[in-house]
Amino acid sequence: MATAGMMKKNIDYFLEERVGLFIPASGQCKYATTPNHTHPAYSFVYYFQSVSEIIIEEKTVHYDVSDGKCLSALSPGIPHQEPEQEDFQSYIAIMIEKSLFEQTASQYLEAIPVFRGERFAPHPELLTLLKCFMLEAGEYEHKKREYLQHLSIVLTHLLVRSLIPCEEKESPLYDRFEVDYAVAYMNAHYSEKITNEKLAEVVCLSEGHFLRVFKTVTGMTPIDFLNLLRLKKARIMLTDTTTSITEIALKCGFHSSSYFSSCFLEKYNQTPSFYRMEFRSEG
């Protein structure tokens, strides 16, 4: 078994005896462009961006991952290839030994289908576990292989569970945790530039899935929630400090005092300066 956490042929790879992870690192993997190549293992690809072309059994397939279905599946022996391209592709390729996958899948499925590039929504915990696997493989190499073996088994279970219809794997409690984590991040970094993409990355969800989960739990979009949080922080600063309104706007993540004032007026029906003056007159 090769050493885990190394780079070879433009890829980073992390290996256990029955599971391997491969990530493009400095260009397109040359093996991936080999025409009609196959794998003896089950292969899954976790895409972080839409893909224009993959050739599977000589048919061109396009992957649009905006619907949250960013995990593709391929059975052993299915010929495929990536067309050569200049654009960098961001994904994690996961190889699972045939016997391990089928033994695990038999606990969930009456019959294991042949996968020909079908897309699935990944289990919410899958990306987090992939990161754990990479860290464990890269940091400890062969010193703590037993733990890495356990991670391989759990990883295979999560991949199989990703193939189960969505209604069987919905987890409102998990969604609540992820939203709470995102809100905690907002509270710690509200003065910085925060995007939906960044928040989704923080909680290890695809952007589309994160937006749906956040709106379901809070009734608001992440950015609307963030702006409300910033306004509440600003209102406290207006009453507790002598900091100028421009400084408060910037400290609370607003790109200008005029935009801050506009948002404040819309929310509280008064300008920041009038709110501060009124609070002080009451005091």
Secondary structure, 3 states (H helix, E strand, C coil): CCCCCEEECCEEEEECCCEEEEEECCCCCCHHHCCCECCCCEEEEEECCCEEEEEECCEEEEECHHHCCCEEEECCCCCEECCCCCCCCCEEEEEECHHHHHHHHCCCCCCCCCCEEEEECCCCCHHHHHHHHHHHHHHHCCCCHHHHHHHHHHHHHHHHHHCCCHHHCCCHHHHHHHHHHHHHHHHHHCCCCCCHHHHHHHCCCCHHHHHHHHHHHHCCCHHHHHHHHHHHHHHHHHHHCCCCHHHHHHHCCCCCHHHHHHHHHHHHCCCHHHHHHHHHHHC
